[in-house]
Amino acid sequence: MPYLTSPAIMLRAIDHGDYDKVITFFTLRQGKISVIAKGAKKSIKRFAGILELFSILDLVWRYGQTRGMPILKEASLIHPFEQIRKNITTTAYASYWCELVYIWMEQGQRQPSLYRLLEYVLAQLDAGDMPEQVLHITFQLRFMAISGFRPGLDYCSICRKPVDRFGRSFASFDLRRGGILCEKCTPKKEQLPSLSIGTIKLLRWALNVPLKKLNRIRFSARTIEESLAVVEPFVAYHLGKETKSLKFLKQLDSRLQH
């Protein structure tokens, strides 16, 4: 079988027997793949110090004769993102983003736009150039859009009234419909999270701007609070559950606020 190569982001690693590891990567060219790293647990020379979560590597792997799990042959480090792993909060954010990719993506499903998005937010998180919560919000928004669940922020999800014609300064957000509701279409007896019109405009900008311009975005404390109250439940609703890493991140944020 021929050798395959690709840049890749390391998502997860588990022990396999006494000497090996099964490692899952999100690759640029092949999507999500799981490979066996022979001797990764014991060997000092083989893959020494480079098989770390969130790192970007250049991989070389191949399938065996039986078409079982592919074997990792070589790996060279491109970006270690070691600053992320030095802090529990940044580690928690990166773990959640990588868990979303791990759970959502099927094996071998190529998605270069999502790869570039994950690469970008990890680089920004490592460098500390953008507020962590802003990265957290924008990653989830764009992740959902790439996955086919773009939140509806342009008009009412029921009557299609444009947001600039809403009669009040905020809009309700319906998780089931995946978008905002005007004042007439908002259920009277159901308590829905709401977004101010200013926050809606910022979220729309975050969804549409080129990645290289995302670091220009500025969220107020109110915008962050409103956005998190909508975006995190929106992701969990379509995923069908709240991930373990998100639960830990919420616990961590709660402790830091007290």
Salt bridges, closest charged atoms under 4 A:
ASP15 OD1 - LYS21 NZ 3.02
ASP15 OD2 - LYS41 NZ 3.77
ASP20 OD2 - LYS38 NZ 3.84
GLU119 OE1 - ARG116 NH1 3.14
ASP154 OD1 - ARG204 NE 3.09
ASP174 OD1 - ARG176 NE 3.75
ASP174 OD2 - ARG177 NE 3.91
GLU190 OE2 - ARG176 NH2 3.04
GLU226 OE2 - ARG222 NE 2.87
GLU232 OE2 - HIS136 NE2 2.77
GLU242 OE2 - LYS250 NZ 2.79
